[in-house]
């Protein structure tokens, strides 16, 4: 099945409905769980809404510049003075099946390859896989940028009074020091007090969001770096990614050979607030 990017993927399971927009950058644009929309569905441009994929880089690249394989690369600075969030979250994807879509890395990325996403929705959760298949050798970092609502207020179809603000359980061991330009220096330090717009590693437990008396949502990922952005009044971002921002200039951590692939997975599990399903609590962050 190959369809145009004008169609959405709609996946449903008991009490949950996910809508993924191919036209809007392979973005999860809505996730309604038991009548509650948990994602921010409108916001500034293409950056501040839904949950979109990072590929082939995550976060910012300083001034959009890096070198790889003897080649100097200049990317468009889509959040001046830097490039941000990869090359596929503003491009139309192709629907390849009832739970899959894909897109090439586009003209702004000088190394050829293709990205795919696979989705599965269950009665109590969501699983996503993001994969790069490289035609050319390239540095790769993958991840996702979810914008969660601070307060739940029902859905567009059935609005409700806004509830209490979400509480985040997030227990990192270390964070990346940020330089004067806001980008990581590469040095790991002890976590500072909130609010955060920072990248963390060595999590002691899985990140967990709880909207009081309504819903708890726990995140897990094969990615071992997490950016938390909790400064907006109306949203909270908890972003799994395989490397820190500006990884191509700090590392890179992952180089994919021509003809090879690299992937990351992300899982969300949810349950009514105040309950603790078997297996939900744990010390592993993956």
FENZIKA-V156558 format. One record per pair of residues at least 12 apart in sequence whose ideal C-beta (glycine too) atoms are under 8 Angstrom apart, sorted by the first residue. I is the first residue (numbers start at 0). J is the second residue. D is the distance in whole Angstrom. If there is no record, write none. Layout:
I & J & D
I & J & D
This chain:
0 & 94 & 7
0 & 95 & 6
0 & 96 & 5
0 & 97 & 7
1 & 93 & 6
1 & 94 & 7
1 & 95 & 6
2 & 21 & 8
2 & 93 & 7
2 & 94 & 4
3 & 21 & 8
3 & 93 & 7
3 & 94 & 7
4 & 21 & 4
4 & 22 & 5
4 & 91 & 4
4 & 92 & 6
4 & 93 & 6
4 & 94 & 7
5 & 21 & 8
5 & 22 & 6
6 & 21 & 6
6 & 94 & 5
7 & 19 & 6
7 & 20 & 5
7 & 21 & 7
7 & 28 & 8
8 & 21 & 7
8 & 94 & 7
8 & 97 & 7
8 & 98 & 7
8 & 100 & 7
8 & 118 & 7
10 & 97 & 8
10 & 98 & 6
10 & 118 & 6
10 & 119 & 7
10 & 120 & 4
11 & 120 & 7
12 & 120 & 5
12 & 121 & 5
12 & 122 & 5
13 & 122 & 4
14 & 32 & 6
14 & 33 & 5
14 & 122 & 6
15 & 30 & 7
15 & 31 & 7
15 & 32 & 5
15 & 33 & 8
15 & 120 & 6
15 & 121 & 8
15 & 122 & 7
15 & 125 & 8
15 & 269 & 8
16 & 29 & 7
16 & 30 & 7
16 & 31 & 5
16 & 120 & 8
17 & 29 & 7
17 & 30 & 5
17 & 118 & 7
17 & 120 & 5
17 & 125 & 6
18 & 30 & 8
19 & 100 & 7
19 & 116 & 8
19 & 118 & 6
20 & 49 & 8
21 & 91 & 6
21 & 92 & 4
21 & 93 & 7
21 & 94 & 5
21 & 100 & 5
22 & 91 & 5
22 & 92 & 8
23 & 45 & 7
23 & 49 & 7
24 & 45 & 6
24 & 51 & 5
24 & 52 & 8
24 & 87 & 7
24 & 88 & 4
24 & 89 & 5
24 & 90 & 6
24 & 91 & 8
24 & 92 & 7
25 & 51 & 7
25 & 52 & 5
25 & 87 & 6
25 & 88 & 7
25 & 92 & 4
25 & 100 & 6
25 & 102 & 7
25 & 114 & 8
25 & 116 & 6
26 & 45 & 8
26 & 48 & 8
26 & 49 & 4
26 & 50 & 7
26 & 51 & 4
26 & 52 & 8
26 & 88 & 7
27 & 49 & 6
27 & 50 & 4
27 & 51 & 7
27 & 118 & 8
27 & 127 & 8
27 & 145 & 8
28 & 40 & 6
28 & 48 & 7
28 & 49 & 4
29 & 49 & 8
29 & 155 & 8
30 & 50 & 8
30 & 125 & 7
31 & 154 & 5
32 & 214 & 6
32 & 216 & 8
32 & 269 & 6
33 & 214 & 7
33 & 271 & 8
34 & 153 & 6
34 & 154 & 6
34 & 157 & 6
34 & 159 & 8
35 & 151 & 5
35 & 153 & 6
35 & 154 & 7
35 & 159 & 8
35 & 210 & 8
35 & 213 & 6
35 & 214 & 6
36 & 148 & 7
36 & 151 & 7
36 & 152 & 8
36 & 153 & 7
36 & 154 & 5
36 & 155 & 7
37 & 147 & 6
37 & 148 & 6
37 & 151 & 7
37 & 214 & 7
37 & 216 & 7
38 & 50 & 6
38 & 145 & 7
38 & 146 & 6
38 & 147 & 7
38 & 148 & 7
39 & 146 & 4
39 & 147 & 7
39 & 148 & 6
39 & 233 & 7
39 & 234 & 5
40 & 155 & 7
42 & 146 & 7
42 & 234 & 8
45 & 88 & 6
45 & 89 & 5
46 & 78 & 7
46 & 83 & 8
46 & 84 & 7
47 & 146 & 6
47 & 231 & 8
47 & 234 & 7
48 & 146 & 6
49 & 145 & 8
49 & 146 & 6
50 & 143 & 6
50 & 144 & 7
50 & 145 & 4
50 & 146 & 7
51 & 84 & 7
51 & 88 & 4
51 & 143 & 7
51 & 144 & 6
52 & 85 & 7
52 & 87 & 6
52 & 88 & 6
52 & 114 & 7
52 & 116 & 6
52 & 129 & 5
52 & 141 & 7
52 & 142 & 7
52 & 143 & 6
52 & 144 & 8
53 & 84 & 6
53 & 85 & 5
53 & 88 & 7
53 & 140 & 7
53 & 141 & 6
53 & 142 & 4
53 & 143 & 7
53 & 144 & 6
53 & 238 & 8
53 & 240 & 6
54 & 85 & 5
54 & 86 & 7
54 & 87 & 5
54 & 104 & 7
54 & 114 & 5
54 & 129 & 6
54 & 131 & 6
54 & 139 & 7
54 & 141 & 5
55 & 85 & 6
55 & 86 & 7
55 & 87 & 8
55 & 104 & 6
55 & 108 & 6
55 & 110 & 8
55 & 112 & 7
55 & 114 & 7
55 & 131 & 6
55 & 137 & 6
55 & 138 & 7
55 & 139 & 5
55 & 140 & 7
55 & 141 & 8
56 & 82 & 8
56 & 84 & 8
56 & 85 & 5
56 & 86 & 8
56 & 138 & 7
56 & 139 & 8
56 & 140 & 5
56 & 246 & 7
56 & 247 & 6
57 & 84 & 7
57 & 85 & 7
57 & 140 & 4
57 & 141 & 7
57 & 142 & 4
57 & 224 & 8
57 & 238 & 8
57 & 240 & 4
57 & 241 & 7
57 & 242 & 6
57 & 243 & 8
57 & 244 & 7
57 & 246 & 7
58 & 83 & 7
58 & 84 & 7
58 & 198 & 7
58 & 226 & 7
58 & 240 & 7
58 & 243 & 7
58 & 244 & 3
58 & 245 & 7
58 & 246 & 8
59 & 78 & 7
59 & 81 & 4
59 & 82 & 7
59 & 83 & 5
59 & 181 & 8
59 & 182 & 6
59 & 244 & 5
59 & 245 & 6
60 & 74 & 6
60 & 81 & 6
60 & 82 & 4
60 & 83 & 8
60 & 244 & 8
60 & 245 & 6
60 & 247 & 6
60 & 248 & 7
61 & 81 & 6
61 & 180 & 7
61 & 182 & 6
61 & 245 & 5
61 & 248 & 6
62 & 76 & 7
62 & 80 & 5
62 & 81 & 6
62 & 82 & 8
63 & 75 & 6
63 & 76 & 5
63 & 81 & 6
63 & 82 & 4
64 & 248 & 8
65 & 138 & 8
65 & 247 & 4
65 & 248 & 5
67 & 110 & 8
67 & 137 & 7
67 & 138 & 6
67 & 247 & 7
67 & 251 & 8
68 & 136 & 7
70 & 109 & 7
72 & 109 & 6
74 & 86 & 8
74 & 107 & 6
74 & 108 & 8
75 & 107 & 5
77 & 89 & 8
81 & 182 & 8
84 & 144 & 7
86 & 104 & 6
86 & 105 & 5
86 & 107 & 5
86 & 108 & 5
87 & 102 & 5
87 & 104 & 7
87 & 105 & 7
87 & 114 & 5
88 & 144 & 8
90 & 102 & 6
90 & 105 & 6
92 & 116 & 8
95 & 115 & 7
98 & 117 & 6
98 & 118 & 5
98 & 119 & 6
99 & 115 & 6
99 & 116 & 7
99 & 117 & 5
99 & 118 & 7
100 & 115 & 7
100 & 116 & 6
101 & 113 & 6
101 & 114 & 6
101 & 115 & 4
101 & 116 & 7
102 & 114 & 6
104 & 131 & 8
108 & 137 & 8
110 & 133 & 7
110 & 134 & 8
110 & 135 & 4
110 & 136 & 7
110 & 137 & 4
111 & 133 & 8
111 & 134 & 4
111 & 135 & 5
112 & 131 & 6
112 & 132 & 6
112 & 133 & 4
112 & 134 & 5
112 & 135 & 7
112 & 137 & 6
112 & 255 & 8
113 & 131 & 7
113 & 132 & 5
113 & 134 & 8
114 & 129 & 7
114 & 130 & 7
114 & 131 & 5
114 & 132 & 8
115 & 129 & 8
115 & 130 & 5
115 & 132 & 7
116 & 128 & 7
116 & 129 & 5
116 & 130 & 8
117 & 130 & 8
123 & 268 & 6
123 & 269 & 6
123 & 270 & 6
123 & 276 & 7
124 & 266 & 6
124 & 267 & 6
124 & 268 & 4
124 & 269 & 6
125 & 266 & 7
125 & 267 & 5
126 & 264 & 7
126 & 265 & 7
126 & 266 & 5
127 & 143 & 7
127 & 264 & 7
127 & 265 & 5
127 & 266 & 8
128 & 262 & 6
128 & 263 & 8
128 & 264 & 5
129 & 141 & 5
129 & 142 & 8
129 & 143 & 7
129 & 262 & 6
129 & 263 & 5
129 & 264 & 8
129 & 265 & 8
130 & 260 & 6
130 & 261 & 7
130 & 262 & 4
130 & 263 & 8
131 & 255 & 6
131 & 260 & 6
131 & 261 & 5
131 & 262 & 7
132 & 260 & 5
133 & 255 & 4
133 & 256 & 7
133 & 257 & 6
133 & 258 & 7
133 & 259 & 6
133 & 260 & 7
133 & 261 & 8
134 & 257 & 6
134 & 258 & 7
135 & 257 & 5
136 & 254 & 7
136 & 255 & 7
136 & 256 & 5
136 & 257 & 5
137 & 254 & 7
137 & 255 & 6
138 & 246 & 7
138 & 247 & 5
138 & 250 & 8
138 & 251 & 4
138 & 253 & 7
138 & 254 & 5
138 & 255 & 8
139 & 241 & 8
139 & 251 & 8
139 & 253 & 5
139 & 254 & 7
139 & 255 & 5
139 & 261 & 5
140 & 240 & 6
140 & 241 & 5
140 & 242 & 4
140 & 246 & 5
140 & 247 & 8
140 & 251 & 7
140 & 252 & 7
140 & 253 & 7
141 & 222 & 7
141 & 240 & 7
141 & 241 & 5
141 & 261 & 7
141 & 262 & 7
141 & 263 & 4
142 & 220 & 8
142 & 222 & 6
142 & 224 & 8
142 & 238 & 6
142 & 239 & 5
142 & 240 & 3
142 & 241 & 6
142 & 263 & 7
143 & 238 & 6
143 & 239 & 6
143 & 240 & 8
143 & 265 & 6
144 & 236 & 6
144 & 238 & 5
145 & 236 & 6
145 & 237 & 7
145 & 238 & 7
146 & 234 & 5
146 & 235 & 8
146 & 236 & 6
147 & 165 & 7
147 & 208 & 6
147 & 216 & 8
147 & 234 & 6
147 & 235 & 5
147 & 236 & 7
147 & 237 & 7
148 & 165 & 7
148 & 233 & 7
148 & 234 & 7
148 & 235 & 8
149 & 164 & 5
149 & 165 & 6
149 & 231 & 8
149 & 232 & 7
149 & 233 & 5
149 & 234 & 6
149 & 235 & 6
150 & 162 & 6
150 & 163 & 7
150 & 164 & 6
150 & 165 & 7
150 & 210 & 7
150 & 233 & 8
151 & 165 & 8
151 & 210 & 5
151 & 213 & 6
151 & 214 & 7
162 & 210 & 6
162 & 211 & 7
162 & 212 & 7
162 & 213 & 6
163 & 210 & 7
163 & 211 & 4
163 & 212 & 7
164 & 210 & 8
165 & 208 & 5
165 & 209 & 7
165 & 210 & 5
165 & 235 & 6
166 & 208 & 7
166 & 209 & 5
166 & 210 & 8
166 & 211 & 7
167 & 206 & 7
167 & 207 & 7
167 & 208 & 6
167 & 227 & 8
167 & 229 & 7
167 & 235 & 6
167 & 237 & 7
168 & 204 & 7
168 & 206 & 7
168 & 207 & 4
168 & 208 & 8
168 & 209 & 7
169 & 199 & 8
169 & 202 & 8
169 & 206 & 5
169 & 207 & 8
169 & 225 & 8
169 & 227 & 6
169 & 237 & 7
170 & 202 & 6
170 & 203 & 4
170 & 204 & 5
171 & 190 & 5
171 & 199 & 4
171 & 200 & 7
171 & 201 & 6
171 & 202 & 5
171 & 203 & 7
171 & 225 & 7
172 & 190 & 8
172 & 199 & 8
172 & 200 & 7
172 & 201 & 3
172 & 202 & 7
172 & 203 & 6
173 & 187 & 4
173 & 188 & 7
173 & 189 & 7
173 & 190 & 7
173 & 199 & 7
173 & 200 & 5
173 & 201 & 5
174 & 187 & 7
174 & 188 & 6
174 & 189 & 7
174 & 190 & 5
174 & 191 & 7
174 & 197 & 5
174 & 198 & 7
174 & 199 & 5
174 & 200 & 8
175 & 187 & 6
175 & 188 & 8
175 & 197 & 7
175 & 198 & 5
175 & 199 & 8
175 & 200 & 8
175 & 243 & 5
176 & 188 & 5
177 & 197 & 7
181 & 196 & 8
182 & 244 & 6
182 & 245 & 5
183 & 198 & 6
183 & 243 & 5
183 & 244 & 6
183 & 245 & 6
183 & 249 & 6
185 & 249 & 5
187 & 200 & 7
193 & 229 & 6
194 & 229 & 5
194 & 230 & 5
195 & 227 & 5
195 & 228 & 7
195 & 229 & 6
195 & 230 & 8
196 & 226 & 8
196 & 227 & 8
196 & 228 & 5
196 & 229 & 8
196 & 230 & 6
197 & 226 & 7
197 & 227 & 7
198 & 224 & 6
198 & 225 & 7
198 & 226 & 5
198 & 240 & 8
198 & 243 & 5
198 & 244 & 6
199 & 224 & 7
199 & 225 & 5
199 & 226 & 7
199 & 227 & 7
200 & 223 & 6
200 & 224 & 6
200 & 225 & 8
202 & 225 & 7
202 & 284 & 4
203 & 282 & 7
203 & 284 & 7
204 & 280 & 8
204 & 281 & 7
204 & 282 & 6
204 & 284 & 7
205 & 217 & 5
205 & 218 & 6
205 & 219 & 5
205 & 281 & 7
205 & 283 & 7
205 & 284 & 6
206 & 218 & 5
206 & 225 & 7
206 & 227 & 8
206 & 237 & 5
206 & 284 & 8
208 & 235 & 7
208 & 237 & 7
209 & 272 & 6
210 & 272 & 6
211 & 272 & 6
212 & 272 & 6
212 & 273 & 7
213 & 271 & 8
213 & 272 & 5
214 & 269 & 6
214 & 270 & 8
214 & 271 & 7
214 & 272 & 6
215 & 269 & 6
215 & 270 & 6
215 & 271 & 7
215 & 272 & 5
215 & 274 & 8
216 & 267 & 6
216 & 268 & 7
216 & 269 & 5
217 & 267 & 7
217 & 268 & 5
217 & 269 & 7
217 & 279 & 6
218 & 237 & 6
218 & 239 & 7
218 & 265 & 7
218 & 266 & 7
218 & 267 & 6
219 & 265 & 7
219 & 266 & 5
219 & 267 & 8
219 & 268 & 8
219 & 283 & 8
219 & 284 & 7
219 & 285 & 6
220 & 239 & 4
220 & 263 & 7
220 & 264 & 6
220 & 265 & 5
220 & 266 & 7
220 & 284 & 8
220 & 285 & 7
221 & 241 & 8
221 & 262 & 8
221 & 263 & 5
221 & 264 & 5
221 & 265 & 8
221 & 285 & 6
222 & 239 & 4
222 & 240 & 5
222 & 241 & 5
222 & 263 & 5
222 & 265 & 7
223 & 241 & 7
223 & 284 & 8
223 & 285 & 7
224 & 239 & 7
224 & 240 & 5
224 & 241 & 7
224 & 242 & 6
224 & 243 & 6
225 & 237 & 7
225 & 238 & 7
225 & 239 & 6
225 & 240 & 7
226 & 238 & 4
226 & 240 & 7
226 & 244 & 7
239 & 263 & 7
239 & 265 & 6
240 & 263 & 8
241 & 253 & 6
241 & 263 & 5
